[in-house]
């Protein structure tokens, strides 16, 4: 609940999360709210400031660090999956790309397309069959998803991301792990550049 409100922009970066107020608003005890806050703090979406809990406010350094971690981890993931995935598993990744294209053409809401983009990356990670690698990425999942939402701005953004995903998959299907890995890095570098531009433009407006 709180996570989705952060993702939807109902809680802005730096905003105070009032546990008592949320409990009253949703007619629940403070225990589940407190537990949700604890989990979100662990994920990095909430930060403690003395006695207050605030919504995480991304910095350029934070964004760069997370994306550099993703480049290292996800380029290795796509390398493994390109070598290890069965044809059936690759078909499931391809189906996600087809579903994404259909959603874009039907002008489905942004959240649904963002979810499909997440599924593309998630399936690549899953098919590595490497539990420790998956845990490394999962530990960053909260911020990765937050940045993915912040990044989804621009009239042709959905199409741009789909084209980049298709290039990654093209080399996966060709079983060329080196080029698939390079395309994943290229994709994340473009993502990083786009998000930094959004952040800089937002700062200028203040």
Long-range contacts (C-beta under 8 A, 24 or more apart in sequence): 1-26, 1-36, 2-33, 2-36, 2-37, 2-40, 2-46, 3-36, 3-40, 3-43, 3-45, 3-142, 6-40, 6-45, 6-55, 6-56, 6-146, 7-145, 7-146, 7-149, 11-55, 12-55, 13-55, 13-56, 13-57, 13-58, 14-54, 14-55, 14-57, 15-54, 15-55, 16-52, 16-53, 16-54, 17-46, 17-52, 17-53, 17-54, 17-55, 19-53, 40-142, 43-141, 43-142, 43-143, 44-142, 44-143, 45-142, 45-143, 45-146, 56-143, 56-146, 58-146, 58-147, 58-150, 58-199, 60-196, 60-199, 62-143, 63-147, 63-192, 63-195, 63-196, 63-199, 64-192, 64-196, 66-140, 66-143, 66-144, 66-147, 67-147, 67-188, 67-189, 67-191, 67-192, 67-195, 69-140, 70-137, 70-140, 70-144, 70-188, 71-184, 71-185, 71-188, 71-189, 73-133, 73-136, 73-137, 74-121, 74-124, 74-125, 74-137, 74-184, 74-188, 75-181, 75-182, 75-184, 75-185, 75-188, 76-133, 76-181, 77-124, 77-125, 77-128, 77-130, 77-133, 77-137, 77-184, 78-124, 78-168, 78-172, 78-177, 78-180, 78-181, 78-183, 78-184, 79-177, 79-178, 79-180, 79-181, 80-128, 80-129, 80-130, 80-133, 80-177, 81-124, 81-125, 81-127, 81-128, 81-172, 82-171, 82-172, 82-175, 82-176, 82-177, 82-180, 82-181, 83-175, 83-177, 84-127, 84-128, 84-129, 85-127, 85-172, 89-123, 89-127, 90-169, 90-172, 90-173, 92-123, 93-120, 93-123, 93-124, 93-127, 93-169, 93-172, 94-169, 94-173, 96-120, 96-123, 97-162, 97-165, 97-166, 97-169, 100-158, 100-162, 100-165, 101-162, 104-158, 104-159, 104-162, 110-152, 110-158, 113-152, 113-158, 114-148, 114-149, 114-152, 117-148, 117-161, 117-165, 118-145, 118-148, 120-165, 124-172, 147-195, 150-195, 150-198, 150-199, 151-191, 151-194, 151-195, 151-198, 153-198, 154-194, 157-194, 160-190, 161-191, 164-190
